[in-house]
């Protein structure tokens, strides 16, 4: 499962394709992966032109989006029913992981807690990092911060 606030953005799609290819040196299981990338925002993803924000209007637009359509409290409840549908349509799949980029990292952390349907999770260039979320993660999770994230918050052992 791959998540990003920019929806079906080309970079995220390319990353999902790489994951789906199962590419890894000497990987005998290449091609044994399926990647699902839900489009939570349809024709209204976050506007990439707002990043990095340079004006008060861009900052307001980002805040409005993150507290509106991209509010994690609105997204997290959508995941379990979606995963049930995926399981129903793909009974051959027996384990699942979640991968979140930026905003999707917050979603990954929130659904990686006790009782998670996922066996592992990952965050790349995570945003909305919260130590309280990290303390509740109950499955293996990798956090890959970029140079923009606070290392003290990103690296928790």
C-alpha positions as CSV (number, residue, x, y, z in Angstrom):
1,X,0.0,0.0,0.0
2,X,1.5,3.4,-1.0
3,X,0.2,6.8,0.1
4,X,1.0,10.4,-0.8
5,X,-0.9,13.6,-0.4
6,X,-0.2,14.5,-4.0
7,X,-2.4,11.6,-5.2
8,X,-1.3,9.8,-8.4
9,X,1.7,12.1,-8.8
10,X,4.3,10.8,-11.3
11,X,7.1,10.4,-8.8
12,X,5.0,8.4,-6.5
13,X,3.7,6.2,-9.3
14,X,7.3,5.6,-10.4
15,X,8.2,4.6,-6.9
16,X,5.2,2.3,-6.7
17,X,6.3,0.7,-10.0
18,X,9.8,0.1,-8.6
19,X,8.3,-1.5,-5.5
20,X,6.0,-3.7,-7.6
21,X,8.9,-4.9,-9.7
22,X,10.4,-6.5,-6.6
23,X,13.7,-5.1,-7.6
24,X,16.5,-6.0,-5.3
25,X,20.0,-7.4,-6.0
26,X,19.8,-11.2,-6.2
27,X,16.1,-11.1,-5.4
28,X,14.6,-14.5,-6.2
29,X,11.1,-13.2,-5.5
30,X,11.2,-10.4,-8.2
31,X,7.7,-9.8,-9.5
32,X,6.0,-11.5,-6.6
33,X,4.7,-8.2,-5.2
34,X,1.5,-6.3,-5.8
35,X,1.3,-2.6,-5.0
36,X,-2.0,-0.8,-4.4
37,X,-2.1,3.0,-4.5
38,X,-5.4,4.4,-3.4
39,X,-6.4,7.8,-4.8
40,X,-8.0,9.5,-1.8
41,X,-8.1,12.9,-3.3
42,X,-9.3,12.2,-6.9
43,X,-9.1,15.4,-9.0
44,X,-8.2,17.5,-5.9
45,X,-4.7,16.4,-4.6
46,X,-2.5,18.8,-2.8
47,X,-1.0,21.3,-5.2
48,X,2.7,20.5,-5.6
49,X,3.3,24.2,-6.7
50,X,2.8,25.1,-3.0
51,X,6.0,23.3,-2.1
52,X,8.2,24.6,-0.6
53,X,5.8,27.3,0.6
54,X,7.0,30.8,-0.1
55,X,4.0,33.0,0.5
56,X,1.4,33.3,3.3
57,X,-1.2,32.1,0.7
58,X,0.7,28.9,0.0
59,X,1.1,28.3,3.8
60,X,-2.6,28.8,4.3
61,X,-3.5,26.5,1.4
62,X,-1.3,23.7,2.8
63,X,-2.7,24.1,6.3
64,X,-6.3,24.2,5.0
65,X,-5.6,21.0,2.9
66,X,-3.9,19.2,5.8
67,X,-6.7,20.0,8.2
68,X,-9.4,19.4,5.6
69,X,-9.4,16.7,2.9
70,X,-6.0,15.3,4.1
71,X,-6.8,15.3,7.8
72,X,-5.4,12.0,9.0
73,X,-8.5,11.5,11.2
74,X,-10.5,11.4,8.0
75,X,-8.2,9.1,6.1
76,X,-7.3,6.4,8.6
77,X,-10.9,5.1,8.9
78,X,-10.9,4.5,5.1
79,X,-8.0,2.1,5.2
80,X,-9.4,-1.0,7.0
81,X,-12.5,-1.3,4.7
82,X,-10.2,-0.8,1.6
83,X,-7.9,-3.5,2.8
84,X,-10.8,-5.9,3.4
85,X,-11.9,-5.3,-0.2
86,X,-8.3,-5.9,-1.4
87,X,-8.2,-9.2,0.6
88,X,-11.5,-10.3,-0.9
89,X,-10.4,-9.5,-4.5
90,X,-6.9,-11.0,-3.9
91,X,-7.1,-14.0,-1.6
92,X,-3.7,-15.2,-2.8
93,X,-2.1,-12.3,-0.9
94,X,-1.3,-13.2,2.7
95,X,0.7,-10.4,4.0
96,X,0.7,-6.6,3.7
97,X,3.0,-3.7,4.3
98,X,2.3,0.1,4.1
99,X,4.6,2.8,2.6
100,X,4.0,6.5,3.1
101,X,5.7,9.4,1.5
102,X,5.6,12.7,3.3
103,X,1.9,13.0,4.5
104,X,1.5,9.2,3.9
105,X,4.2,8.6,6.5
106,X,1.8,10.0,9.2
107,X,-0.9,7.6,7.9
108,X,1.6,4.7,7.9
109,X,2.5,5.5,11.6
110,X,-1.2,5.7,12.6
111,X,-2.1,2.3,11.1
112,X,1.0,0.6,12.4
113,X,-0.2,0.5,15.9
114,X,-1.6,-2.4,18.0
115,X,-3.9,-4.6,15.9
116,X,-2.5,-3.4,12.6
117,X,-3.4,-5.4,9.4
118,X,0.1,-4.6,8.1
119,X,3.2,-6.6,9.0
120,X,5.6,-3.8,8.3
121,X,5.6,-0.1,7.4
122,X,7.8,2.6,6.0
123,X,8.0,6.3,5.9
124,X,10.1,8.3,3.5
125,X,10.5,12.1,3.9
126,X,7.9,11.9,6.6
127,X,5.8,14.9,7.6
128,X,3.6,15.5,10.7
129,X,6.1,13.4,12.8
130,X,4.9,12.9,16.3
131,X,6.9,11.0,19.0
132,X,3.6,9.9,20.5
133,X,2.7,8.1,17.2
134,X,6.1,6.4,17.2
135,X,5.7,5.1,20.7
136,X,2.5,3.3,19.7
137,X,3.9,1.6,16.5
138,X,3.7,-2.1,17.1
139,X,5.1,-3.5,13.8
140,X,8.6,-3.1,12.2
141,X,8.8,0.4,10.7
142,X,11.6,2.1,8.9
143,X,11.7,5.9,8.9
144,X,13.9,7.4,6.2
145,X,14.1,11.2,6.8
146,X,15.4,13.6,4.3
147,X,17.6,16.6,5.1
148,X,14.5,18.5,6.0
149,X,13.3,16.5,9.0
150,X,14.4,16.9,12.6
151,X,16.7,13.9,13.3
152,X,15.9,14.0,17.0
153,X,12.2,13.3,16.1
154,X,12.9,11.0,13.1
155,X,15.2,8.6,14.8
156,X,13.7,6.8,17.7
157,X,15.1,3.5,18.8
